[in-house]
Amino acid sequence: MGNAAPLASAAIRAHPSPMTSPSQPEGRYASFQAFYPYYIHEHSNRTCRRIHVVGTGLVILAFLAFVLTLNPWWLLAMPLVGYGFAWVGHFFFEKNRPATFKYPLWSLMGDFRLFFETVSGRRRF
């Protein structure tokens, strides 16, 4: 019984308070504008953000390669590269579940907004 307090304390530390992140609504976000702060919070790890930016850049290059060559394999490469890089960032560095599973379109929009904010210098790389 003497070990119960340290175990309970460790369990509380292992699960951060829900107050530490932007609250996710019970249902779904009403707009991309409302979703984007949540998206940014889910990418608070700098390495994760960098991996996303590189992956999105490679998606853009794969699309340009498709346009120049008309080789459909480049279209197949786009989601593999994009999701591959993003999911490595989430699972190994951010240690969270990508928002893609619940918000696929808005997550894609968030990836491109993050990319363009970063390359334009509005967001730190």
OpenMM code with the backbone's topology and positions (N, CA, C; nanometers):
from openmm import Vec3, app, unit

residues = "MET GLY ASN ALA ALA PRO LEU ALA SER ALA ALA ILE ARG ALA HIS PRO SER PRO MET THR SER PRO SER GLN PRO GLU GLY ARG TYR ALA SER PHE GLN ALA PHE TYR PRO TYR TYR ILE HIS GLU HIS SER ASN ARG THR CYS ARG ARG ILE HIS VAL VAL GLY THR GLY LEU VAL ILE LEU ALA PHE LEU ALA PHE VAL LEU THR LEU ASN PRO TRP TRP LEU LEU ALA MET PRO LEU VAL GLY TYR GLY PHE ALA TRP VAL GLY HIS PHE PHE PHE GLU LYS ASN ARG PRO ALA THR PHE LYS TYR PRO LEU TRP SER LEU MET GLY ASP PHE ARG LEU PHE PHE GLU THR VAL SER GLY ARG ARG ARG PHE".split()
positions = [
    Vec3(0.0810, -0.1199, 0.0000),
    Vec3(0.0000, 0.0000, 0.0000),
    Vec3(0.0847, 0.1254, 0.0000),
    Vec3(0.2062, 0.1179, 0.0511),
    Vec3(0.2924, 0.2344, 0.0582),
    Vec3(0.3340, 0.2840, -0.0791),
    Vec3(0.3263, 0.2008, -0.1814),
    Vec3(0.3658, 0.2407, -0.3159),
    Vec3(0.2510, 0.2988, -0.3974),
    Vec3(0.1313, 0.3041, -0.3441),
    Vec3(0.0153, 0.3490, -0.4208),
    Vec3(0.0260, 0.4957, -0.4613),
    Vec3(0.0727, 0.5816, -0.3718),
    Vec3(0.0812, 0.7249, -0.4030),
    Vec3(0.1789, 0.7527, -0.5168),
    Vec3(0.3016, 0.6954, -0.5141),
    Vec3(0.3914, 0.7211, -0.6271),
    Vec3(0.3366, 0.6664, -0.7588),
    Vec3(0.2682, 0.5526, -0.7548),
    Vec3(0.2116, 0.4969, -0.8776),
    Vec3(0.1004, 0.5864, -0.9313),
    Vec3(0.0155, 0.6363, -0.8441),
    Vec3(-0.0927, 0.7245, -0.8861),
    Vec3(-0.0357, 0.8539, -0.9432),
    Vec3(0.0689, 0.9060, -0.8790),
    Vec3(0.1322, 1.0278, -0.9265),
    Vec3(0.1925, 1.0065, -1.0655),
    Vec3(0.2566, 0.8919, -1.0872),
    Vec3(0.3155, 0.8610, -1.2176),
    Vec3(0.2071, 0.8469, -1.3231),
    Vec3(0.0945, 0.7886, -1.2880),
    Vec3(-0.0152, 0.7717, -1.3831),
    Vec3(-0.0716, 0.9065, -1.4250),
    Vec3(-0.0804, 1.0000, -1.3308),
    Vec3(-0.1321, 1.1331, -1.3623),
    Vec3(-0.0357, 1.2050, -1.4559),
    Vec3(0.0959, 1.1941, -1.4311),
    Vec3(0.1944, 1.2580, -1.5179),
    Vec3(0.1948, 1.1959, -1.6572),
    Vec3(0.1642, 1.0684, -1.6693),
    Vec3(0.1662, 1.0004, -1.7985),
    Vec3(0.0533, 1.0470, -1.8890),
    Vec3(-0.0534, 1.1018, -1.8319),
    Vec3(-0.1661, 1.1496, -1.9103),
    Vec3(-0.1810, 1.2991, -1.8867),
    Vec3(-0.1331, 1.3813, -1.9828),
    Vec3(-0.1407, 1.5257, -1.9627),
    Vec3(-0.2853, 1.5734, -1.9526),
    Vec3(-0.3008, 1.6820, -1.8864),
    Vec3(-0.4328, 1.7410, -1.8674),
    Vec3(-0.4927, 1.7804, -2.0011),
    Vec3(-0.6228, 1.7605, -2.0195),
    Vec3(-0.6853, 1.8028, -2.1443),
    Vec3(-0.6780, 1.9535, -2.1640),
    Vec3(-0.6462, 2.0274, -2.0615),
    Vec3(-0.6371, 2.1730, -2.0715),
    Vec3(-0.5104, 2.2168, -2.1439),
    Vec3(-0.4165, 2.1243, -2.1725),
    Vec3(-0.2909, 2.1632, -2.2335),
    Vec3(-0.2999, 2.1753, -2.3855),
    Vec3(-0.4118, 2.1368, -2.4458),
    Vec3(-0.4245, 2.1466, -2.5901),
    Vec3(-0.5555, 2.2143, -2.6262),
    Vec3(-0.5621, 2.2728, -2.7478),
    Vec3(-0.6878, 2.3341, -2.7873),
    Vec3(-0.7984, 2.2298, -2.7838),
    Vec3(-0.9119, 2.2697, -2.7328),
    Vec3(-1.0189, 2.1720, -2.7209),
    Vec3(-1.0737, 2.1375, -2.8584),
    Vec3(-1.0947, 2.0102, -2.8770),
    Vec3(-1.1550, 1.9624, -3.0000),
    Vec3(-1.3044, 1.9564, -2.9748),
    Vec3(-1.3853, 2.0053, -3.0678),
    Vec3(-1.5294, 2.0072, -3.0433),
    Vec3(-1.5851, 1.8659, -3.0342),
    Vec3(-1.7011, 1.8544, -2.9730),
    Vec3(-1.7678, 1.7249, -2.9618),
    Vec3(-1.7924, 1.6655, -3.0999),
    Vec3(-1.8366, 1.7477, -3.1935),
    Vec3(-1.8646, 1.7020, -3.3296),
    Vec3(-1.7447, 1.7269, -3.4187),
    Vec3(-1.7637, 1.8128, -3.5167),
    Vec3(-1.6573, 1.8448, -3.6106),
    Vec3(-1.6377, 1.9954, -3.6146),
    Vec3(-1.5214, 2.0382, -3.6638),
    Vec3(-1.4962, 2.1807, -3.6797),
    Vec3(-1.5889, 2.2349, -3.7879),
    Vec3(-1.6362, 2.3560, -3.7671),
    Vec3(-1.7305, 2.4158, -3.8603),
    Vec3(-1.6625, 2.4749, -3.9829),
    Vec3(-1.5313, 2.5044, -3.9727),
    Vec3(-1.4605, 2.5660, -4.0848),
    Vec3(-1.3116, 2.5338, -4.0754),
    Vec3(-1.2442, 2.5538, -4.1878),
    Vec3(-1.0990, 2.5356, -4.1876),
    Vec3(-1.0337, 2.6378, -4.0951),
    Vec3(-1.0869, 2.7581, -4.0929),
    Vec3(-1.0341, 2.8631, -4.0053),
    Vec3(-1.0391, 2.8189, -3.8587),
    Vec3(-1.1453, 2.7516, -3.8190),
    Vec3(-1.1569, 2.7016, -3.6820),
    Vec3(-1.0654, 2.5816, -3.6594),
    Vec3(-1.0428, 2.5019, -3.7631),
    Vec3(-0.9600, 2.3810, -3.7539),
    Vec3(-0.8103, 2.4121, -3.7467),
    Vec3(-0.7655, 2.5168, -3.8167),
    Vec3(-0.6211, 2.5402, -3.8326),
    Vec3(-0.5445, 2.5576, -3.7010),
    Vec3(-0.5955, 2.6267, -3.5994),
    Vec3(-0.5213, 2.6320, -3.4719),
    Vec3(-0.4995, 2.4927, -3.4113),
    Vec3(-0.5982, 2.4062, -3.4233),
    Vec3(-0.5836, 2.2677, -3.3764),
    Vec3(-0.4753, 2.1977, -3.4585),
    Vec3(-0.4772, 2.2169, -3.5898),
    Vec3(-0.3765, 2.1576, -3.6781),
    Vec3(-0.2359, 2.2016, -3.6351),
    Vec3(-0.2185, 2.3305, -3.6117),
    Vec3(-0.0868, 2.3829, -3.5717),
    Vec3(-0.0451, 2.3237, -3.4380),
    Vec3(-0.1380, 2.3118, -3.3441),
    Vec3(-0.1043, 2.2530, -3.2149),
    Vec3(-0.0581, 2.1083, -3.2311),
    Vec3(-0.1202, 2.0358, -3.3211),
    Vec3(-0.0832, 1.8963, -3.3451),
    Vec3(0.0509, 1.8843, -3.4173),
    Vec3(0.1102, 1.9965, -3.4552),
    Vec3(0.2409, 2.0019, -3.5210),
    Vec3(0.3348, 2.0927, -3.4419),
    Vec3(0.3299, 2.0832, -3.3108),
    Vec3(0.4118, 2.1709, -3.2266),
    Vec3(0.5580, 2.1267, -3.2212),
    Vec3(0.5850, 2.0007, -3.2527),
    Vec3(0.7227, 1.9512, -3.2553),
    Vec3(0.7917, 2.0020, -3.3815),
    Vec3(0.9037, 2.0682, -3.3648),
    Vec3(0.9743, 2.1311, -3.4769),
    Vec3(1.0181, 2.0290, -3.5830),
    Vec3(1.0656, 1.9129, -3.5398),
    Vec3(1.1075, 1.8096, -3.6345),
    Vec3(0.9884, 1.7598, -3.7150),
    Vec3(0.8765, 1.7424, -3.6511),
    Vec3(0.7548, 1.7003, -3.7210),
    Vec3(0.7172, 1.8027, -3.8279),
    Vec3(0.7202, 1.9309, -3.7916),
    Vec3(0.6879, 2.0358, -3.8891),
    Vec3(0.7855, 2.0330, -4.0063),
    Vec3(0.9127, 2.0173, -3.9765),
    Vec3(1.0133, 2.0137, -4.0836),
    Vec3(0.9896, 1.8961, -4.1777),
    Vec3(0.9581, 1.7806, -4.1213),
    Vec3(0.9317, 1.6626, -4.2040),
    Vec3(0.8079, 1.6867, -4.2910),
    Vec3(0.7063, 1.7525, -4.2362),
    Vec3(0.5869, 1.7854, -4.3144),
    Vec3(0.6219, 1.8780, -4.4313),
    Vec3(0.7017, 1.9784, -4.4042),
    Vec3(0.7376, 2.0745, -4.5091),
    Vec3(0.8156, 2.0047, -4.6201),
    Vec3(0.9097, 1.9195, -4.5840),
    Vec3(0.9858, 1.8456, -4.6849),
    Vec3(0.8930, 1.7536, -4.7643),
    Vec3(0.8064, 1.6810, -4.6959),
    Vec3(0.7132, 1.5913, -4.7640),
    Vec3(0.6203, 1.6659, -4.8588),
    Vec3(0.5668, 1.7790, -4.8156),
    Vec3(0.4786, 1.8579, -4.9018),
    Vec3(0.5552, 1.9122, -5.0214),
    Vec3(0.6781, 1.9542, -4.9991),
    Vec3(0.7618, 1.9996, -5.1107),
    Vec3(0.7848, 1.8885, -5.2119),
    Vec3(0.8070, 1.7679, -5.1638),
    Vec3(0.8262, 1.6541, -5.2546),
    Vec3(0.6972, 1.6195, -5.3293),
    Vec3(0.5828, 1.6373, -5.2645),
    Vec3(0.4544, 1.6163, -5.3323),
    Vec3(0.4409, 1.7155, -5.4484),
    Vec3(0.4757, 1.8396, -5.4239),
    Vec3(0.4692, 1.9414, -5.5294),
    Vec3(0.5642, 1.9049, -5.6435),
    Vec3(0.6851, 1.8611, -5.6108),
    Vec3(0.7804, 1.8201, -5.7146),
    Vec3(0.7299, 1.6987, -5.7925),
    Vec3(0.6670, 1.6037, -5.7240),
    Vec3(0.6116, 1.4862, -5.7929),
    Vec3(0.5003, 1.5293, -5.8887),
    Vec3(0.4189, 1.6248, -5.8470),
    Vec3(0.3140, 1.6735, -5.9360),
    Vec3(0.3746, 1.7415, -6.0586),
    Vec3(0.4773, 1.8218, -6.0376),
    Vec3(0.5447, 1.8865, -6.1510),
    Vec3(0.6075, 1.7828, -6.2434),
    Vec3(0.6649, 1.6768, -6.1870),
    Vec3(0.7215, 1.5692, -6.2681),
    Vec3(0.6126, 1.5027, -6.3517),
    Vec3(0.4946, 1.4836, -6.2931),
    Vec3(0.3833, 1.4274, -6.3681),
    Vec3(0.3445, 1.5186, -6.4848),
    Vec3(0.3330, 1.6480, -6.4561),
    Vec3(0.2937, 1.7439, -6.5603),
    Vec3(0.3955, 1.7432, -6.6745),
    Vec3(0.5228, 1.7345, -6.6416),
    Vec3(0.6280, 1.7381, -6.7441),
    Vec3(0.6413, 1.6077, -6.8220),
    Vec3(0.6161, 1.4951, -6.7557),
    Vec3(0.6392, 1.3646, -6.8202),
    Vec3(0.5106, 1.2914, -6.8576),
    Vec3(0.3988, 1.3312, -6.7958),
    Vec3(0.2702, 1.2620, -6.8102),
    Vec3(0.2786, 1.1151, -6.7706),
    Vec3(0.3752, 1.0845, -6.6868),
    Vec3(0.3912, 0.9487, -6.6345),
    Vec3(0.3030, 0.9359, -6.5100),
    Vec3(0.2009, 0.8492, -6.5124),
    Vec3(0.1069, 0.8399, -6.3994),
    Vec3(0.1699, 0.7863, -6.2704),
    Vec3(0.2870, 0.7285, -6.2771),
    Vec3(0.3533, 0.6820, -6.1548),
    Vec3(0.3817, 0.7983, -6.0595),
    Vec3(0.4021, 0.9175, -6.1150),
    Vec3(0.4243, 1.0338, -6.0289),
    Vec3(0.2991, 1.0656, -5.9462),
    Vec3(0.1811, 1.0402, -6.0015),
    Vec3(0.0575, 1.0616, -5.9249),
    Vec3(0.0491, 0.9638, -5.8083),
    Vec3(0.0929, 0.8413, -5.8307),
    Vec3(0.0961, 0.7420, -5.7231),
    Vec3(0.1977, 0.7811, -5.6155),
    Vec3(0.3064, 0.8413, -5.6592),
    Vec3(0.4106, 0.8815, -5.5638),
    Vec3(0.3636, 0.9930, -5.4702),
    Vec3(0.2740, 1.0768, -5.5168),
    Vec3(0.2332, 1.1928, -5.4370),
    Vec3(0.1782, 1.1556, -5.2992),
    Vec3(0.0741, 1.0719, -5.2878),
    Vec3(0.0261, 1.0403, -5.1531),
    Vec3(0.1245, 0.9546, -5.0733),
    Vec3(0.2003, 0.8706, -5.1412),
    Vec3(0.2978, 0.7880, -5.0686),
    Vec3(0.4037, 0.8745, -5.0022),
    Vec3(0.4558, 0.9699, -5.0770),
    Vec3(0.5580, 1.0599, -5.0220),
    Vec3(0.4967, 1.1515, -4.9172),
    Vec3(0.3846, 1.2125, -4.9510),
    Vec3(0.3226, 1.3077, -4.8583),
    Vec3(0.2842, 1.2441, -4.7263),
    Vec3(0.2063, 1.1350, -4.7324),
    Vec3(0.1646, 1.0693, -4.6089),
    Vec3(0.2814, 0.9999, -4.5403),
    Vec3(0.3723, 0.9456, -4.6182),
    Vec3(0.4889, 0.8785, -4.5585),
    Vec3(0.5679, 0.9725, -4.4687),
    Vec3(0.6019, 1.0879, -4.5208),
    Vec3(0.6770, 1.1858, -4.4418),
    Vec3(0.5942, 1.2345, -4.3233),
    Vec3(0.4680, 1.2691, -4.3479),
    Vec3(0.3840, 1.3233, -4.2408),
    Vec3(0.3663, 1.2229, -4.1277),
    Vec3(0.3392, 1.0980, -4.1614),
    Vec3(0.3140, 0.9989, -4.0571),
    Vec3(0.4387, 0.9646, -3.9783),
    Vec3(0.5556, 0.9672, -4.0422),
    Vec3(0.6809, 0.9498, -3.9668),
    Vec3(0.6931, 1.0620, -3.8647),
    Vec3(0.6632, 1.1846, -3.9078),
    Vec3(0.6699, 1.2984, -3.8157),
    Vec3(0.5760, 1.2825, -3.6978),
    Vec3(0.4538, 1.2365, -3.7237),
    Vec3(0.3575, 1.2221, -3.6149),
    Vec3(0.3897, 1.1045, -3.5238),
    Vec3(0.4159, 0.9891, -3.5795),
    Vec3(0.4329, 0.8693, -3.4972),
    Vec3(0.5647, 0.8669, -3.4209),
    Vec3(0.6723, 0.9213, -3.4788),
    Vec3(0.8029, 0.9118, -3.4150),
    Vec3(0.8484, 1.0382, -3.3436),
    Vec3(0.7978, 1.1544, -3.3833),
    Vec3(0.8440, 1.2783, -3.3210),
    Vec3(0.7329, 1.3488, -3.2436),
    Vec3(0.6200, 1.3698, -3.3049),
    Vec3(0.5095, 1.4370, -3.2372),
    Vec3(0.4395, 1.3427, -3.1399),
    Vec3(0.4421, 1.2129, -3.1722),
    Vec3(0.3809, 1.1070, -3.0909),
    Vec3(0.2305, 1.1308, -3.0725),
    Vec3(0.1649, 1.1618, -3.1839),
    Vec3(0.0199, 1.1757, -3.1819),
    Vec3(-0.0382, 1.1145, -3.3090),
    Vec3(-0.1676, 1.1101, -3.3152),
    Vec3(-0.2366, 1.0512, -3.4302),
    Vec3(-0.2640, 1.1610, -3.5320),
    Vec3(-0.2234, 1.1423, -3.6578),
    Vec3(-0.2461, 1.2472, -3.7581),
    Vec3(-0.3936, 1.2832, -3.7704),
    Vec3(-0.4204, 1.4107, -3.7861),
    Vec3(-0.5579, 1.4581, -3.8022),
    Vec3(-0.6185, 1.4112, -3.9337),
    Vec3(-0.5353, 1.3581, -4.0227),
    Vec3(-0.5819, 1.3075, -4.1523),
    Vec3(-0.6929, 1.2046, -4.1360),
    Vec3(-0.6870, 1.1266, -4.0291),
    Vec3(-0.7854, 1.0208, -4.0108),
    Vec3(-0.9258, 1.0750, -3.9854),
    Vec3(-0.9352, 1.1912, -3.9216),
    Vec3(-1.0658, 1.2484, -3.8915),
    Vec3(-1.1016, 1.3649, -3.9843),
    Vec3(-1.0008, 1.4380, -4.0289),
    Vec3(-1.0214, 1.5568, -4.1121),
    Vec3(-0.9319, 1.5497, -4.2370),
    Vec3(-0.9581, 1.4586, -4.3301),
    Vec3(-0.8655, 1.4400, -4.4428),
    Vec3(-0.8472, 1.5642, -4.5308),
    Vec3(-0.9549, 1.6305, -4.5686),
    Vec3(-0.9411, 1.7472, -4.6564),
    Vec3(-0.8761, 1.8641, -4.5839),
    Vec3(-0.9215, 1.8928, -4.4629),
    Vec3(-0.8646, 2.0053, -4.3900),
    Vec3(-0.7204, 1.9793, -4.3492),
    Vec3(-0.6841, 1.8559, -4.3257),
    Vec3(-0.5443, 1.8246, -4.2959),
    Vec3(-0.4567, 1.8489, -4.4176),
    Vec3(-0.5063, 1.8103, -4.5345),
    Vec3(-0.4327, 1.8364, -4.6577),
    Vec3(-0.4175, 1.9868, -4.6802),
    Vec3(-0.5250, 2.0594, -4.6591),
    Vec3(-0.5188, 2.2055, -4.6708),
    Vec3(-0.4209, 2.2632, -4.5688),
    Vec3(-0.4211, 2.2081, -4.4469),
    Vec3(-0.3291, 2.2534, -4.3437),
    Vec3(-0.1842, 2.2266, -4.3823),
    Vec3(-0.1585, 2.1112, -4.4446),
    Vec3(-0.0220, 2.0792, -4.4890),
    Vec3(0.0289, 2.1843, -4.5871),
    Vec3(-0.0556, 2.2197, -4.6827),
    Vec3(-0.0129, 2.3185, -4.7821),
    Vec3(-0.0025, 2.4581, -4.7222),
    Vec3(-0.0922, 2.4928, -4.6314),
    Vec3(-0.0812, 2.6241, -4.5668),
    Vec3(0.0467, 2.6307, -4.4828),
    Vec3(0.0752, 2.5247, -4.4077),
    Vec3(0.1989, 2.5189, -4.3290),
    Vec3(0.3203, 2.5308, -4.4209),
    Vec3(0.3178, 2.4594, -4.5335),
    Vec3(0.4277, 2.4650, -4.6293),
    Vec3(0.4498, 2.6080, -4.6784),
    Vec3(0.3424, 2.6725, -4.7254),
    Vec3(0.3572, 2.8067, -4.7815),
    Vec3(0.3901, 2.9108, -4.6750),
    Vec3(0.3391, 2.8964, -4.5534),
    Vec3(0.3786, 2.9872, -4.4448),
    Vec3(0.5273, 2.9708, -4.4142),
    Vec3(0.5769, 2.8485, -4.4222),
    Vec3(0.7174, 2.8225, -4.3906),
    Vec3(0.8091, 2.8760, -4.5001),
    Vec3(0.7806, 2.8429, -4.6253),
    Vec3(0.8694, 2.8878, -4.7330),
    Vec3(0.8623, 3.0393, -4.7547),
    Vec3(0.7527, 3.1016, -4.7144),
    Vec3(0.7424, 3.2481, -4.7266),
    Vec3(0.8033, 3.3196, -4.6068),
    Vec3(0.8466, 3.2449, -4.5061),
    Vec3(0.9093, 3.3041, -4.3885),
    Vec3(0.8124, 3.3483, -4.2808),
    Vec3(0.6842, 3.3217, -4.2976),
    Vec3(0.5866, 3.3612, -4.1950),
    Vec3(0.5820, 3.2643, -4.0780),
    Vec3(0.6324, 3.1412, -4.0986),
    Vec3(0.6384, 3.0430, -3.9917),
    Vec3(0.7805, 2.9903, -3.9845),
    Vec3(0.8313, 2.9774, -3.8648),
    Vec3(0.9693, 2.9338, -3.8430),
    Vec3(0.9896, 2.7896, -3.8856),
    Vec3(1.1000, 2.7645, -3.9589),
    Vec3(1.1343, 2.6292, -4.0024),
    Vec3(1.2162, 2.5658, -3.8926),
] * unit.nanometer
topology = app.Topology()
chain = topology.addChain("A")
for resn in residues:
    res = topology.addResidue(resn, chain)
    for name in ("N", "CA", "C"):
        topology.addAtom(name, app.Element.getBySymbol(name[0]), res)
